[in-house]
Amino acid sequence: MTLQPISQMPGTSLDELEQISNGMQEFMRAASAEARETALEAMKGSGVFQRLFPSRYQKETQELAVQTLRQFGAAKREFIEVFTRTQLEIARKRADALIATQGMHLQTQLARFAAERIQDLNETINAALERFMSQMAPQFDMIERFQNRPELYEPARRSLNHQIKVYFDSTSALLNGFNESLHKKVGSAQ
């Protein structure tokens, strides 16, 4: 018996799958009880002689009982297969829902973590920039006094400009490293 999974039918919800599963369990229980009862009735006989030499009617009845048991067994196997696939689909849907919920939770935590790190980094960079500018301003004021002495003024000015370039290049490299690290963290969490 080949069936398309019930869960792939349009509009099949988890509740519907559970109802189908419960109904199948009840049917299997009823079919098993009925089959056992039929087999027991067919096997009942009176006396050793009748059991050793059953009449034609008894043989037919026993054969029908055996066929009925076989049919019930085959039907039960098919129902068990459908039931198992349904149970697996229920588990998959629940797992998907759990994963989606946990994924959203992890994304929220990651976003919060990233926002905190970005805020910390901004505060650190702004404080460092203010310190750097406070240190550089007096140096520029000092070399301005030596404008009339080019042999001192030009090298000092180049040196200060080089310090500024190194500072901003380093800050840029740190920001790029932070950005790459954050992207790797986000990529590994998904």
C-alpha positions as CSV (number, residue, x, y, z in Angstrom):
1,M,0.0,0.0,0.0
2,T,1.7,3.2,-1.2
3,L,0.3,6.4,0.1
4,Q,1.4,10.0,-0.2
5,P,2.3,11.2,3.3
6,I,-0.8,12.8,4.8
7,S,1.3,15.7,6.0
8,Q,2.0,16.7,2.3
9,M,-1.7,17.2,1.6
10,P,-2.5,20.9,1.4
11,G,-3.7,22.5,4.6
12,T,-2.8,19.5,6.9
13,S,-2.2,20.8,10.4
14,L,-0.5,19.2,13.4
15,D,-3.9,18.9,15.2
16,E,-5.3,17.0,12.2
17,L,-2.3,14.7,12.1
18,E,-2.7,13.9,15.7
19,Q,-6.5,13.2,15.3
20,I,-5.7,10.9,12.4
21,S,-3.0,9.2,14.5
22,N,-5.4,8.7,17.4
23,G,-8.1,7.3,15.2
24,M,-5.7,4.8,13.6
25,Q,-4.6,3.6,17.1
26,E,-8.2,3.0,18.0
27,F,-8.9,1.2,14.8
28,M,-5.8,-1.1,15.2
29,R,-6.9,-1.9,18.8
30,A,-10.4,-2.8,17.6
31,A,-9.2,-4.8,14.6
32,S,-6.8,-6.8,16.9
33,A,-9.5,-7.6,19.4
34,E,-11.9,-8.6,16.7
35,A,-9.4,-10.8,15.0
36,R,-8.5,-12.5,18.2
37,E,-12.1,-13.2,19.0
38,T,-12.7,-14.6,15.5
39,A,-9.7,-16.9,15.8
40,L,-10.7,-18.1,19.2
41,E,-14.3,-18.9,18.0
42,A,-12.9,-20.8,15.0
43,M,-10.5,-22.8,17.2
44,K,-13.1,-23.9,19.7
45,G,-14.2,-27.4,19.3
46,S,-15.8,-30.0,21.5
47,G,-13.6,-33.0,22.3
48,V,-10.3,-34.5,21.2
49,F,-11.9,-36.4,18.4
50,Q,-13.3,-33.3,16.8
51,R,-10.0,-31.5,17.1
52,L,-8.1,-34.4,15.6
53,F,-10.6,-35.1,12.8
54,P,-12.5,-31.9,12.2
55,S,-15.5,-31.9,9.9
56,R,-15.4,-30.2,6.5
57,Y,-17.3,-27.3,8.0
58,Q,-14.8,-26.9,10.9
59,K,-11.9,-27.1,8.4
60,E,-13.5,-24.4,6.3
61,T,-14.3,-22.3,9.4
62,Q,-10.7,-22.7,10.6
63,E,-9.3,-21.8,7.2
64,L,-11.6,-18.7,7.1
65,A,-10.3,-17.7,10.5
66,V,-6.7,-18.1,9.4
67,Q,-7.4,-16.0,6.3
68,T,-9.2,-13.4,8.4
69,L,-6.2,-13.3,10.7
70,R,-3.8,-13.0,7.7
71,Q,-5.9,-10.2,6.3
72,F,-6.1,-8.4,9.6
73,G,-2.3,-8.9,10.0
74,A,-1.7,-7.4,6.5
75,A,-4.1,-4.6,7.1
76,K,-2.6,-3.9,10.5
77,R,0.9,-3.8,9.0
78,E,-0.2,-1.3,6.4
79,F,-1.9,0.8,9.1
80,I,1.2,0.6,11.3
81,E,3.2,1.9,8.4
82,V,0.9,4.8,7.8
83,F,0.7,5.3,11.6
84,T,4.5,5.3,11.9
85,R,4.8,7.8,9.0
86,T,2.2,10.0,10.6
87,Q,3.9,9.9,14.0
88,L,7.2,10.8,12.3
89,E,5.6,13.7,10.5
90,I,4.1,14.9,13.8
91,A,7.6,14.7,15.4
92,R,9.1,16.5,12.4
93,K,6.6,19.3,12.5
94,R,7.0,19.7,16.3
95,A,10.8,19.7,15.8
96,D,10.5,22.3,13.1
97,A,8.4,24.5,15.3
98,L,10.9,24.1,18.2
99,I,13.8,24.8,15.9
100,A,12.1,27.9,14.6
101,T,11.3,29.1,18.1
102,Q,14.9,28.4,19.3
103,G,16.3,30.0,16.2
104,M,14.3,33.2,16.8
105,H,15.5,33.1,20.5
106,L,19.1,32.7,19.4
107,Q,18.8,35.5,16.8
108,T,17.4,37.8,19.4
109,Q,20.2,37.0,21.8
110,L,22.7,37.4,19.0
111,A,21.2,40.8,18.0
112,R,21.3,41.9,21.6
113,F,24.9,40.8,22.0
114,A,25.9,42.5,18.7
115,A,24.2,45.7,19.8
116,E,26.0,45.7,23.1
117,R,29.4,45.0,21.6
118,I,28.8,47.8,19.0
119,Q,27.8,50.2,21.7
120,D,30.9,49.3,23.8
121,L,33.1,49.6,20.7
122,N,31.7,53.0,19.8
123,E,32.3,54.3,23.4
124,T,35.8,52.9,23.4
125,I,36.6,54.4,19.9
126,N,35.1,57.8,20.8
127,A,37.0,58.0,24.1
128,A,40.2,57.0,22.4
129,L,39.6,59.5,19.6
130,E,39.0,62.3,22.1
131,R,42.3,61.4,24.0
132,F,44.2,61.2,20.7
133,M,42.9,64.6,19.5
134,S,43.7,66.1,22.9
135,Q,47.2,64.8,22.6
136,M,47.7,66.0,19.0
137,A,46.3,69.5,19.3
138,P,49.1,70.8,21.6
139,Q,51.7,69.2,19.3
140,F,50.3,71.0,16.3
141,D,50.2,74.3,18.3
142,M,53.8,73.7,19.2
143,I,55.1,73.1,15.7
144,E,53.2,76.2,14.4
145,R,55.6,78.3,16.4
146,F,58.4,77.0,14.2
147,Q,56.8,77.8,10.8
148,N,59.6,80.2,10.1
149,R,62.2,77.4,10.5
150,P,61.4,74.9,7.7
151,E,64.1,72.4,8.7
152,L,62.1,71.8,11.9
153,Y,58.6,72.6,10.8
154,E,58.3,70.3,7.8
155,P,59.7,67.1,9.4
156,A,57.6,67.7,12.6
157,R,54.5,68.3,10.5
158,R,55.1,65.1,8.5
159,S,55.7,63.1,11.7
160,L,52.4,64.4,13.2
161,N,50.5,63.6,10.0
162,H,52.0,60.1,9.9
163,Q,50.9,59.6,13.6
164,I,47.3,60.6,12.6
165,K,47.4,58.3,9.6
166,V,48.6,55.3,11.7
167,Y,46.0,56.1,14.3
168,F,43.1,56.1,11.8
169,D,44.4,53.2,9.8
170,S,44.7,51.1,13.1
171,T,41.2,52.1,14.1
172,S,39.8,51.2,10.7
173,A,41.6,47.8,10.8
174,L,40.1,47.2,14.3
175,L,36.6,48.0,13.1
176,N,37.0,45.8,10.0
177,G,38.2,42.9,12.3
178,F,35.2,43.5,14.6
179,N,32.9,43.5,11.6
180,E,34.3,40.2,10.2
181,S,34.2,38.6,13.6
182,L,30.6,39.6,14.1
183,H,29.7,38.2,10.6
184,K,31.4,34.9,11.4
185,K,29.5,34.7,14.7
186,V,26.2,35.4,13.0
187,G,27.0,32.9,10.2
188,S,27.9,30.1,12.7
189,A,24.7,30.7,14.7
190,Q,22.4,30.2,11.8
